[in-house]
Amino acid sequence: MSGSLTGKVALVTGGSRGIGAATALALADAGADVAISYVNAADSARKVVDKLKAAGVRAGAYRADQGHQEQVAALVNDVVADFGQLDVLVNNAATPGFGLINDPATDYEALDRQFVINAAGVLATIRAAAAVLGDGGRIVTVGSVVAARPGYQGVADYAAAKAAITAFSRAAARDLAPRRITVNVVQLGSIETETNPADGPFADRLRALNAMGRFGQPEEVAAGIVFLASPGASFITGAVLDIDGGYMA
């Protein structure tokens, strides 16, 4: 899809590594100028920006904690101020969370923080972006297949947060349709990243859950996101695209 997003400005939250970095680079390959956000990985964010600029597009990195809604609003406004517009929002920033609901050692503060980042923060980003996106804009949120089918123990809170953003996105698609802004979700299975390595302690179990029998790569996720951000996806909204190697098959 080289050139399909030329003249567009995209914001990828959590874009300093893994799926976010791969998505930022894929959007740049399609011609978009790209802003990324990060929380702690400033060095990694700078390296991604250098790669984006080397691809011939404008790029910038912004520190913003998705757990603080005022920072989310400032992030969106800063991107518009620096780039002049916003056309594509990719909600990728998230935090993992695992634990049985009946675990007596449950850290409730950590659970609250997880839900704020994985659900409330995403909703706040979408609201902020909806106010500045041009007509025909694109919103794509990275979800998880556990929202639809957990498949294993210990993901109840994480699944609930991911299910919330899917429901919100479907409803938001109705609200924003008059402006031709599409709102979609990519639900991911096991993708190989630094925090989810293909040789990790639970990797064999995770591989066995999908039909392909392997982990996906960040670039495979990025390809789906770029498609949903492209002109060719103009009639797709309120949809969920499973990128899961057949986990949901």
Disulfide bonds with the S-S distance in Angstrom:
none
